[in-house]
Amino acid sequence: MRRSSAADGTSPRSWASLFSFARNQLPPNTAPISSVSHSPLDAPLRVLHSAADADEAGRYEEALHTYERGVQGLLDAIKLEHSEERKQQARRHAEACLARAEALKAKIGGRGGGRGGAAASSRGRGVLPLPPRAERGRGVPAGMALGAGRGCSRPGAPPAHPTRTAPEAAAASQSHGAVVHEKPNVHWDDVAGLDDAKAALQEAVVLPLRFPQLFTGERKPWRGILLYGPPGTGKTHLAKAVATEVDATFFSISSSDLVSKWVGESEKQVRTLFEAAEAMSPSIIFIDEVDALTSTRSDDESDASRRLKNELLVRMSNVKEKVLVLGATNVPWSLDPAVRRRFERRIYLPLPETPAREAMLKIHLGRTPHTLSASQLAAIARKTEGMSGADISILVRDALMQPLRELQAATHFKRRADGMLEPCRAGERGAVAMTIMQVPPDQLYTPVVSQAHFEAALRSTRPSLSRQDLKRYDEFQKEFGSG
């Protein structure tokens, strides 16, 4: 028996109105939504049609996943749609269905109000981006705004309670330029070496968010942390590990997310980003390649760039409690001095030492079959002096490709005891003249990775950084480093 909507404080008439709005924007099963055939909006809207059917039938988990898939598809399709009118209709419908999805997520998880929807969204499958604020709320019936939790409900379906407070909903709905990824699955153990940087981040990030009672009185956590070092040393990887270790909303931002061609829009993006982070605290704002936004100011700098930096400086100076700004850069000397000062803790990520390089070799080899012993891996690690983590990753990939190159270059194959064909020299017993393209795919034996393959890769792989490059990092560390 259907639950009475009146019992939830919502009249059947209002639910019918909401259902009518949603249904009017969904394409019928036999025709596209618009008079123009093959609109890019048709397919995702049909997915949302299925989500609404599952929602009405009480299959809430199925409805939740289908809503999320449909909304993401609809937002992608909006970029391909030419009609501004249909774009606005689609944005309104995506917003309404996203609100319903958040309400369902709270309902399934047994949560009622507060920030459950926002937290679950940002820590689980990810927060879907929203359309620009200027286009939100146009023509949306009362009770259908983001956070109301009723956007795609049907008549007779039990209305969900709001999953965000009003400030959270307002901030989240305005942070359309900020890309909020799902929580990364990178742990401390996945980051080889960098023990000093890990310890500094434990003190600066993990402890304040996990044990806030430790930070009372004048003992306050850091509000801005800069990770700097040569390219490929694991700055972004380490930031993802931090996000995994702490229970916080993770905003991963690049310069392209904040810079806009419209006058005043870039500053607005920065403002709404910080407002969203404060509303969904505890949170981490990770700005990758922060130097692209905050290089040293000059007289010939554009007004738009200067306004963006000023807004970022103001926001970083007044960042609220339980919000951390985490920046990463390969060129710390190019940062504006005022920005550098606001990163209270500056942590240097140097090139990996020999034990760390050996651990990286093992990590990148993974479960690939090989004949390398521990002593052979240690010998290879010693030969990679001066290589970054990214260089070692490329080295391992090159070594893993060596067996394939042997197969391609082979002119003779012989039969193994297990019936498979492996490459061999022309004079070997049982050798048959043939190329890899003549070997049946189900009979081809792949040579196991060996030390010889790594030796070949080492001959063709060189460090990407020169000693002069590294000297500049050492000079910055001595002058400005604090971690």
C-alpha positions as CSV (number, residue, x, y, z in Angstrom):
1,M,0.0,0.0,0.0
2,R,1.3,3.4,-0.9
3,R,2.3,5.7,1.9
4,S,0.2,8.9,2.2
5,S,2.2,11.9,1.2
6,A,0.1,14.0,3.5
7,A,1.7,12.1,6.4
8,D,5.0,13.6,5.4
9,G,3.8,17.1,5.3
10,T,3.4,17.3,1.6
11,S,0.0,17.3,-0.2
12,P,-0.8,14.9,-3.0
13,R,-1.4,17.9,-5.2
14,S,2.2,19.2,-4.7
15,W,3.6,15.8,-5.5
16,A,1.5,15.5,-8.6
17,S,2.8,18.9,-9.7
18,L,6.4,17.7,-9.2
19,F,5.7,14.5,-11.1
20,S,4.1,16.5,-13.9
21,F,7.2,18.7,-14.2
22,A,9.5,15.7,-14.3
23,R,7.4,13.7,-16.7
24,N,7.0,16.6,-19.1
25,Q,10.7,16.8,-19.5
26,L,11.2,13.1,-20.0
27,P,11.0,11.8,-23.5
28,P,8.3,9.2,-24.2
29,N,9.4,5.7,-24.9
30,T,8.6,6.0,-28.6
31,A,9.8,9.5,-29.6
32,P,12.5,11.9,-28.8
33,I,11.9,14.7,-26.4
34,S,12.0,17.4,-29.1
35,S,10.8,17.8,-32.6
36,V,14.4,17.5,-33.8
37,S,15.3,13.8,-34.1
38,H,18.5,12.3,-32.7
39,S,19.0,15.1,-30.1
40,P,22.0,14.3,-27.8
41,L,19.6,14.8,-24.9
42,D,17.3,11.9,-25.8
43,A,19.4,9.0,-24.6
44,P,20.2,10.3,-21.1
45,L,16.7,11.5,-20.6
46,R,15.4,8.0,-21.3
47,V,17.8,6.7,-18.7
48,L,16.3,9.2,-16.2
49,H,12.9,7.9,-17.4
50,S,13.9,4.4,-16.2
51,A,15.2,5.9,-13.0
52,A,11.9,7.5,-12.3
53,D,10.1,4.3,-13.0
54,A,12.3,2.4,-10.5
55,D,11.8,5.2,-8.0
56,E,8.0,5.0,-8.2
57,A,8.1,1.2,-7.9
58,G,10.1,1.5,-4.7
59,R,13.4,0.1,-6.1
60,Y,15.4,2.9,-4.6
61,E,18.9,1.5,-4.9
62,E,18.3,0.8,-8.6
63,A,16.8,4.3,-9.0
64,L,19.7,5.9,-7.2
65,H,22.3,4.4,-9.5
66,T,20.2,5.1,-12.6
67,Y,19.6,8.7,-11.6
68,E,23.4,9.3,-11.2
69,R,24.2,7.6,-14.5
70,G,21.4,9.6,-16.2
71,V,22.3,13.0,-14.7
72,Q,26.0,12.5,-15.7
73,G,25.0,11.6,-19.2
74,L,22.6,14.5,-19.4
75,L,25.3,17.0,-18.3
76,D,27.7,15.6,-20.9
77,A,25.0,15.8,-23.6
78,I,24.2,19.4,-22.8
79,K,27.6,20.3,-24.3
80,L,26.6,18.9,-27.6
81,E,23.1,20.4,-27.7
82,H,22.7,23.5,-29.9
83,S,19.3,24.8,-28.6
84,E,19.7,27.1,-25.6
85,E,16.1,26.5,-24.6
86,R,16.5,22.7,-24.5
87,K,19.8,23.2,-22.7
88,Q,18.1,25.1,-19.9
89,Q,15.3,22.5,-19.7
90,A,17.9,19.8,-19.4
91,R,19.9,21.6,-16.7
92,R,16.8,22.1,-14.6
93,H,15.8,18.5,-14.9
94,A,19.4,17.4,-14.1
95,E,19.4,19.5,-11.0
96,A,16.0,18.2,-9.9
97,C,17.0,14.6,-10.4
98,L,20.4,15.1,-8.7
99,A,18.5,16.4,-5.6
100,R,16.2,13.3,-5.7
101,A,19.3,11.1,-6.0
102,E,20.8,12.7,-2.9
103,A,17.6,12.2,-1.0
104,L,17.5,8.6,-2.0
105,K,21.2,8.1,-0.9
106,A,20.3,9.5,2.5
107,K,17.2,7.3,2.7
108,I,19.1,4.1,1.7
109,G,21.8,4.9,4.2
110,G,19.3,5.6,7.0
111,R,20.2,9.2,7.4
112,G,17.7,12.0,7.7
113,G,19.1,15.5,7.4
114,G,22.3,17.5,7.9
115,R,25.1,17.0,5.4
116,G,24.6,13.3,4.8
117,G,23.8,13.7,1.1
118,A,26.7,16.0,0.5
119,A,29.1,13.8,2.4
120,A,28.0,10.6,0.8
121,S,28.2,12.1,-2.6
122,S,31.6,13.5,-2.3
123,R,33.1,10.5,-0.5
124,G,31.4,7.8,-2.5
125,R,30.6,8.0,-6.2
126,G,31.5,11.7,-6.5
127,V,29.6,15.0,-6.7
128,L,28.2,15.7,-10.1
129,P,28.9,19.1,-11.5
130,L,26.1,21.6,-11.7
131,P,25.2,24.3,-14.3
132,P,26.1,27.9,-13.8
133,R,24.4,29.7,-10.9
134,A,22.8,32.2,-13.2
135,E,20.9,29.4,-14.9
136,R,19.8,27.5,-11.8
137,G,16.3,27.8,-10.5
138,R,14.8,29.3,-13.7
139,G,11.3,27.9,-14.0
140,V,11.7,25.3,-11.3
141,P,8.5,24.8,-9.3
142,A,8.5,25.5,-5.6
143,G,10.0,22.7,-3.6
144,M,12.1,21.5,-6.4
145,A,15.3,23.5,-5.8
146,L,18.5,21.6,-5.2
147,G,18.6,20.1,-1.7
148,A,14.9,19.9,-1.4
149,G,15.1,16.2,-2.1
150,R,11.9,16.0,-4.1
151,G,12.9,16.9,-7.6
152,C,12.0,13.7,-9.4
153,S,9.5,12.2,-7.0
154,R,6.2,10.6,-8.2
155,P,2.7,10.8,-6.8
156,G,2.4,8.4,-3.9
157,A,6.2,8.0,-3.4
158,P,7.3,8.9,0.1
159,P,9.0,12.3,0.0
160,A,12.6,12.3,1.3
161,H,13.8,14.8,3.9
162,P,16.4,17.4,2.8
163,T,19.9,16.0,2.8
164,R,21.7,19.4,3.0
165,T,21.3,22.4,5.1
166,A,20.4,25.6,3.3
167,P,24.0,27.0,3.4
168,E,25.4,23.7,2.1
169,A,22.9,23.5,-0.7
170,A,23.5,27.1,-1.7
171,A,27.3,26.7,-1.7
172,A,27.3,23.3,-3.4
173,S,24.9,24.6,-6.1
174,Q,27.2,27.5,-6.9
175,S,30.5,25.6,-7.0
176,H,29.9,24.4,-10.6
177,G,33.4,25.2,-11.7
178,A,35.0,23.0,-9.0
179,V,35.6,19.5,-9.9
180,V,34.8,17.2,-7.0
181,H,36.1,13.8,-7.6
182,E,35.2,10.6,-5.8
183,K,37.4,9.7,-2.9
184,P,40.7,8.4,-4.3
185,N,41.8,4.8,-3.4
186,V,45.4,5.6,-2.7
187,H,46.9,4.7,0.7
188,W,50.2,5.6,2.4
189,D,51.6,2.2,1.5
190,D,51.0,2.9,-2.2
191,V,53.4,5.8,-2.0
192,A,57.0,4.5,-2.0
193,G,59.5,6.6,0.1
194,L,58.8,10.2,1.0
195,D,58.8,9.3,4.7
196,D,59.6,12.8,5.8
197,A,56.8,14.3,3.6
198,K,54.4,11.6,4.9
199,A,55.2,12.5,8.5
200,A,54.8,16.2,7.9
201,L,51.4,15.6,6.2
202,Q,50.3,13.3,9.1
203,E,51.0,16.2,11.5
204,A,49.5,18.9,9.3
205,V,46.4,17.1,7.8
206,V,45.6,13.7,9.2
207,L,45.9,14.4,12.9
208,P,43.8,17.7,12.9
209,L,40.9,16.1,11.0
210,R,41.0,12.7,12.8
211,F,41.8,13.9,16.3
212,P,40.5,17.5,16.5
213,Q,40.7,17.4,20.3
214,L,44.5,17.5,20.1
215,F,44.3,21.0,18.6
216,T,43.0,23.3,21.4
217,G,44.0,26.7,22.7
218,E,46.9,28.1,20.6
219,R,47.7,24.8,19.0
220,K,46.1,25.3,15.6
221,P,46.4,23.1,12.5
222,W,48.0,24.5,9.3
223,R,45.6,26.1,6.9
224,G,47.8,26.1,3.8
225,I,50.4,23.5,2.7
226,L,52.5,23.5,-0.4
227,L,54.0,20.4,-1.9
228,Y,56.9,21.2,-4.2
229,G,59.6,19.3,-5.9
230,P,60.8,18.1,-9.3
231,P,58.2,16.7,-11.7
232,G,57.2,13.1,-11.2
233,T,58.1,12.9,-7.5
234,G,54.6,12.0,-6.4
235,K,53.0,15.3,-5.3
236,T,49.6,14.5,-6.8
237,H,49.8,10.9,-5.7
238,L,50.6,11.9,-2.1
239,A,47.6,14.4,-2.1
240,K,45.3,11.5,-3.1
241,A,46.7,9.4,-0.3
242,V,46.0,12.2,2.2
243,A,42.4,12.3,0.9
244,T,42.0,8.6,1.4
245,E,43.4,8.6,4.9
246,V,41.1,11.4,6.3
247,D,37.3,11.6,6.3
248,A,37.1,14.8,4.4
249,T,35.5,16.2,1.2
250,F,38.2,16.4,-1.4
251,F,38.1,19.2,-4.0
252,S,40.6,18.6,-6.8
253,I,41.1,21.8,-8.7
254,S,43.2,22.8,-11.7
255,S,43.7,26.2,-13.2
256,S,41.3,25.4,-16.0
257,D,38.5,24.9,-13.5
258,L,38.8,28.4,-12.2
259,V,39.9,30.5,-15.2
260,S,37.0,31.9,-17.3
261,K,36.9,34.1,-20.3
262,W,34.0,36.1,-18.8
263,V,34.8,39.2,-16.8
264,G,34.4,38.6,-13.1
265,E,33.6,34.9,-13.5
266,S,37.0,33.6,-12.4
267,E,36.8,35.5,-9.0
268,K,33.3,34.1,-8.6
269,Q,34.6,30.6,-9.2
270,V,37.2,31.0,-6.4
271,R,34.7,32.5,-4.1
272,T,32.1,29.8,-4.5
273,L,34.7,27.1,-4.3
274,F,35.8,28.2,-0.8
275,E,32.2,28.7,0.2
276,A,31.4,25.1,-0.8
277,A,34.5,23.8,1.0
278,E,33.4,25.7,4.2
279,A,29.8,24.4,3.9
280,M,31.0,20.8,3.5
281,S,33.9,20.9,6.0
282,P,36.0,19.1,7.0
283,S,37.4,19.5,3.5
284,I,40.6,19.7,1.5
285,I,41.0,22.0,-1.5
286,F,43.8,20.5,-3.7
287,I,45.1,22.9,-6.3
288,D,47.4,21.1,-8.7
289,E,50.0,23.2,-10.6
290,V,49.1,26.2,-8.4
291,D,51.9,28.2,-10.0
292,A,49.6,28.6,-13.1
293,L,47.2,30.7,-11.0
294,T,49.6,32.4,-8.7
295,S,52.8,33.4,-10.5
296,T,54.6,36.6,-9.5
297,R,52.6,39.7,-10.2
298,S,54.0,42.1,-12.8
299,D,53.1,45.5,-14.3
300,D,52.1,44.0,-17.7
301,E,49.8,41.5,-16.0
302,S,46.2,41.5,-17.2
303,D,43.5,42.9,-14.9
304,A,41.6,39.5,-15.0
305,S,44.7,37.7,-13.7
306,R,45.3,40.3,-11.0
307,R,41.7,40.1,-9.8
308,L,41.9,36.3,-9.7
309,K,45.1,36.3,-7.6
310,N,43.7,38.9,-5.2
311,E,40.5,36.9,-4.7
312,L,42.5,33.8,-4.0
313,L,44.8,35.6,-1.6
314,V,41.8,37.0,0.3
315,R,40.2,33.6,0.5
316,M,43.4,31.8,1.6
317,S,43.9,34.5,4.3
318,N,40.4,34.0,5.7
319,V,40.0,30.2,5.3
320,K,37.7,28.8,7.9
321,E,38.4,26.1,10.4
322,K,38.5,22.5,9.1
323,V,39.3,23.6,5.6
324,L,42.8,23.0,4.3
325,V,44.3,24.4,1.1
326,L,46.8,21.9,-0.4
327,G,48.9,23.2,-3.3
328,A,51.3,21.4,-5.6
329,T,53.9,22.9,-7.9
330,N,57.0,22.0,-9.9
331,V,58.3,25.6,-10.0
332,P,57.9,27.0,-6.4
333,W,60.2,30.0,-7.2
334,S,57.6,31.3,-9.6
335,L,55.0,31.7,-6.9
336,D,54.0,35.2,-5.9
337,P,55.6,36.0,-2.5
338,A,52.2,36.8,-1.0
339,V,50.9,33.4,-2.1
340,R,54.0,31.6,-0.8
341,R,53.5,33.2,2.6
342,R,49.9,31.9,2.8
343,F,51.2,28.4,2.4
344,E,52.3,28.2,6.0
345,R,54.0,24.8,5.6
346,R,56.1,24.0,2.5
347,I,57.1,20.4,2.1
348,Y,59.8,19.4,-0.3
349,L,59.4,16.1,-2.2
350,P,62.9,15.2,-3.5
351,L,64.0,12.5,-5.9
352,P,63.6,9.0,-4.3
353,E,66.4,7.3,-2.5
354,T,67.6,3.8,-3.5
355,P,65.2,1.9,-1.1
356,A,62.3,3.9,-2.4
357,R,63.3,3.3,-6.0
358,E,63.5,-0.4,-5.3
359,A,60.0,-0.3,-3.8
360,M,58.7,1.6,-6.8
361,L,60.1,-1.2,-9.1
362,K,58.2,-3.7,-7.2
363,I,55.0,-1.6,-7.2
364,H,55.1,-1.1,-11.0
365,L,56.0,-4.7,-11.7
366,G,52.9,-5.7,-9.8
367,R,51.7,-9.2,-10.7
368,T,53.5,-9.3,-14.0
369,P,55.4,-12.7,-14.2
370,H,59.2,-12.1,-13.9
371,T,62.3,-14.0,-12.9
372,L,63.9,-11.1,-10.9
373,S,65.4,-11.9,-7.5
374,A,65.6,-9.5,-4.6
375,S,69.3,-8.9,-5.3
376,Q,68.6,-8.2,-9.0
377,L,65.9,-5.7,-8.1
378,A,68.3,-4.0,-5.7
379,A,71.0,-3.8,-8.4
380,I,68.5,-2.3,-10.9
381,A,67.5,0.3,-8.2
382,R,71.1,1.4,-7.7
383,K,71.4,2.0,-11.5
384,T,68.4,4.4,-11.5
385,E,70.2,7.1,-9.5
386,G,68.7,10.5,-10.4
387,M,65.4,9.2,-11.7
388,S,62.1,10.4,-10.5
389,G,59.1,8.2,-9.7
390,A,57.7,9.0,-13.1
391,D,61.0,8.1,-14.8
392,I,61.0,4.7,-13.0
393,S,57.4,4.1,-14.0
394,I,58.5,4.6,-17.7
395,L,61.5,2.4,-17.2
396,V,59.4,-0.5,-15.9
397,R,56.9,0.0,-18.8
398,D,59.8,-0.1,-21.2
399,A,61.1,-3.3,-19.6
400,L,57.7,-4.9,-19.8
401,M,57.5,-4.2,-23.5
402,Q,60.9,-5.9,-24.2
403,P,59.4,-9.4,-24.4
404,L,56.9,-8.2,-27.0
405,R,59.7,-6.7,-29.1
406,E,61.5,-10.1,-28.9
407,L,58.3,-11.7,-30.3
408,Q,58.0,-9.2,-33.1
409,A,61.7,-9.5,-34.1
410,A,61.7,-13.3,-33.9
411,T,62.2,-15.2,-37.2
412,H,62.0,-18.7,-35.7
413,F,59.8,-20.4,-33.1
414,K,60.0,-23.8,-31.4
415,R,57.5,-25.9,-29.6
416,R,57.6,-26.1,-25.8
417,A,56.8,-29.1,-23.6
418,D,53.4,-27.5,-22.9
419,G,52.6,-27.2,-26.6
420,M,53.1,-23.4,-26.7
421,L,55.4,-21.8,-29.3
422,E,58.3,-19.6,-28.1
423,P,60.9,-17.5,-30.0
424,C,64.3,-19.1,-30.6
425,R,67.4,-18.8,-32.7
426,A,67.5,-20.3,-36.2
427,G,70.0,-23.0,-35.3
428,E,68.2,-24.4,-32.3
429,R,66.8,-27.9,-32.3
430,G,63.1,-27.8,-33.4
431,A,63.3,-24.3,-34.7
432,V,60.7,-23.5,-37.4
433,A,60.9,-20.5,-39.6
434,M,57.9,-18.3,-39.0
435,T,57.0,-14.8,-37.7
436,I,54.7,-13.8,-34.9
437,M,51.8,-13.2,-37.3
438,Q,52.0,-16.9,-38.4
439,V,51.7,-18.2,-34.8
440,P,48.2,-19.2,-33.7
441,P,47.2,-16.7,-31.0
442,D,46.2,-19.5,-28.5
443,Q,49.7,-21.1,-28.9
444,L,51.9,-18.1,-28.4
445,Y,54.1,-18.1,-25.3
446,T,55.0,-14.7,-23.8
447,P,58.5,-14.6,-22.5
448,V,58.8,-13.8,-18.8
449,V,60.4,-10.5,-17.9
450,S,64.0,-10.9,-16.8
451,Q,67.0,-8.8,-15.7
452,A,68.2,-8.7,-19.3
453,H,64.9,-6.9,-20.3
454,F,65.6,-4.2,-17.6
455,E,69.2,-3.9,-18.7
456,A,67.9,-3.1,-22.2
457,A,65.4,-0.6,-20.9
458,L,68.1,1.1,-18.8
459,R,70.2,1.7,-21.9
460,S,67.4,3.7,-23.5
461,T,65.9,5.4,-20.5
462,R,67.5,8.5,-19.0
463,P,66.6,10.8,-16.1
464,S,64.3,13.6,-17.1
465,L,66.0,16.1,-14.7
466,S,69.5,17.6,-14.9
467,R,71.8,18.4,-12.0
468,Q,71.2,22.1,-12.7
469,D,67.5,21.6,-12.3
470,L,67.9,19.9,-9.0
471,K,70.2,22.6,-7.8
472,R,67.5,25.1,-8.1
473,Y,65.2,23.1,-5.9
474,D,67.9,22.8,-3.2
475,E,68.4,26.5,-3.2
476,F,64.6,27.1,-2.8
477,Q,64.5,24.5,0.0
478,K,67.3,26.3,1.9
479,E,65.7,29.7,1.5
480,F,62.0,29.1,1.8
481,G,61.4,25.4,2.8
482,S,59.7,24.7,6.0
483,G,59.1,21.0,5.9
